[in-house]
């Protein structure tokens, strides 16, 4: 189809008023970004709560299993014990260090 | 025509798929070029369905925002145009249905309302009235081709029709429009 046959749709051109057109483009970009942020935030919230609950439940199961077996490593908190050693300038025996930090290697 | 950016010019090489993927990855800098490249085609398709400038602008913007929100579901970024225009078309049809239920006397009043006073008498009104005489497919093709300067290959890909069909629609649409617009000019001179 030749260019001469083209219909002039100039009066229907939405970008004839350039400033108004730029406002429209900006509004769509801003709207798209805002919706997407909302979507990402909502997804994080939706996944965050169940994930935390699942992690807490898993930790509880592991701790209970250790406690049930009488595993000393499971009944102490390494960070707390090491902090106490540091606070009291205590130098624990190698076996004790392995027991607290090394788990199975101590036995 | 003051501002008629071609898709390829706006996207700096025409890599639409790359641009879409960047938006999918959340690159905010890619939003502007994508919107700038496709807001006018979105408007053209909305106008083809609705026949009113103001409504078409509203729907094109709303539909584009929705498309950006769910852009992950565009599984074939190279076919973004067709995907977007389908969303626009669906939302425009919904708007038309809402309008049909709401309006008592739709077309004539609405067209009068959107014609700017400073505009050449009859031009916008005449074009909208003439477009009303075409089929929906003819309106989409002629607006995408003559307003947006899309090629038949681009139109065919976006509308999922053959290039031959696109040419036929354009030929018929122009013939009908010229007849309508010539009649309008004659009426004005009488």
Interface residues (C-beta under 8 A of the other chain):
Chain A: X1 X5 X6 X7 X8 X9 X10 X11 X12 X13 X14 X15 X16 X18 X21 X24 X25 X27 X28 X29 X31 X32 X33 X35 X36 X39 X40
Chain B: X1 X2 X3 X4 X26 X28 X31 X32 X35 X36 X39 X40 X43 X47 X53 X56 X57 X60 X61 X64 X65 X66 X67 X68 X69 X119 X120 X123 X124 X127 X128 X142 X143 X145 X146 X147 X167 X170 X171 X174 X177 X178 X181
